Amino acid sequence: MSCTVEEREQVRRAARTIQDAMPTAAVDVIAPNASQYDAWTLDAVLRETEGVPPEVLRELALAGLTLQPTPSQAEYQHVTATV
């Protein structure tokens, strides 16, 4: 398995876990060629939360992802992380 495939799977696993564990409005996995970070990117919009919950931060850390600064929008918390 290539590094790119491993990175994609890391991001996909984290996206599934976050979507299953938290109330989300959307969770997307973005390929490097479509990401502003030029890396596999997890983009999630969480509902019913203020800030990024510890469970999400833990999952990002376990997956080896780096949290990118993203402002919240109204009642939603936007989370962006890259591998």
C-alpha positions as CSV (number, residue, x, y, z in Angstrom):
1,M,0.0,0.0,0.0
2,S,1.4,3.4,-0.9
3,C,1.8,6.3,1.4
4,T,-1.1,8.1,-0.4
5,V,-3.4,5.2,0.1
6,E,-2.5,4.9,3.8
7,E,-3.1,8.6,4.3
8,R,-6.4,8.5,2.6
9,E,-7.5,5.5,4.8
10,Q,-6.3,7.4,7.9
11,V,-8.5,10.3,7.0
12,R,-11.5,8.1,6.1
13,R,-11.4,6.2,9.3
14,A,-11.3,9.4,11.3
15,A,-14.2,10.8,9.3
16,R,-16.3,7.7,9.9
17,T,-15.5,7.7,13.7
18,I,-16.4,11.4,14.1
19,Q,-19.6,11.0,12.1
20,D,-20.6,8.0,14.2
21,A,-19.7,9.7,17.5
22,M,-20.9,13.3,17.1
23,P,-23.9,15.1,15.8
24,T,-22.6,16.3,12.4
25,A,-24.1,18.4,9.6
26,A,-21.4,17.1,7.2
27,V,-18.2,15.2,7.1
28,D,-16.1,15.1,3.9
29,V,-12.7,13.6,2.9
30,I,-11.0,15.9,0.4
31,A,-8.2,14.7,-1.9
32,P,-4.9,16.6,-2.0
33,N,-5.5,18.0,-5.5
34,A,-8.8,19.5,-4.3
35,S,-7.6,20.7,-0.8
36,Q,-6.2,24.1,-0.1
37,Y,-3.6,22.3,2.1
38,D,-2.3,20.0,-0.7
39,A,-2.9,17.0,1.6
40,W,-5.6,14.5,2.4
41,T,-8.1,16.6,4.4
42,L,-10.9,15.9,6.8
43,D,-13.6,18.6,6.8
44,A,-16.4,18.3,9.3
45,V,-19.2,20.5,10.5
46,L,-20.4,19.6,14.0
47,R,-23.8,20.5,15.4
48,E,-24.8,21.2,18.9
49,T,-21.3,22.0,20.2
50,E,-19.2,24.9,21.3
51,G,-15.6,24.5,20.3
52,V,-14.0,21.2,19.2
53,P,-15.0,18.5,21.6
54,P,-12.3,16.4,23.3
55,E,-13.6,13.2,21.6
56,V,-13.0,14.8,18.2
57,L,-9.5,16.0,19.2
58,R,-8.7,12.6,20.5
59,E,-9.8,10.9,17.2
60,L,-7.7,13.4,15.2
61,A,-4.7,12.7,17.3
62,L,-5.1,8.9,17.2
63,A,-5.4,9.2,13.4
64,G,-2.2,11.3,13.2
65,L,-4.1,14.3,11.8
66,T,-3.2,17.9,12.3
67,L,-6.0,20.3,13.2
68,Q,-6.1,23.4,11.0
69,P,-7.4,26.7,12.3
70,T,-11.0,27.2,11.2
71,P,-13.6,29.7,12.5
72,S,-16.9,28.5,13.8
73,Q,-20.1,29.5,11.9
74,A,-23.2,30.4,13.8
75,E,-24.3,27.3,15.7
76,Y,-21.9,25.0,13.9
77,Q,-18.3,24.2,14.7
78,H,-16.2,23.7,11.6
79,V,-13.2,21.2,12.0
80,T,-10.5,20.8,9.4
81,A,-7.6,18.5,9.8
82,T,-4.9,17.2,7.5
83,V,-2.5,14.2,7.3
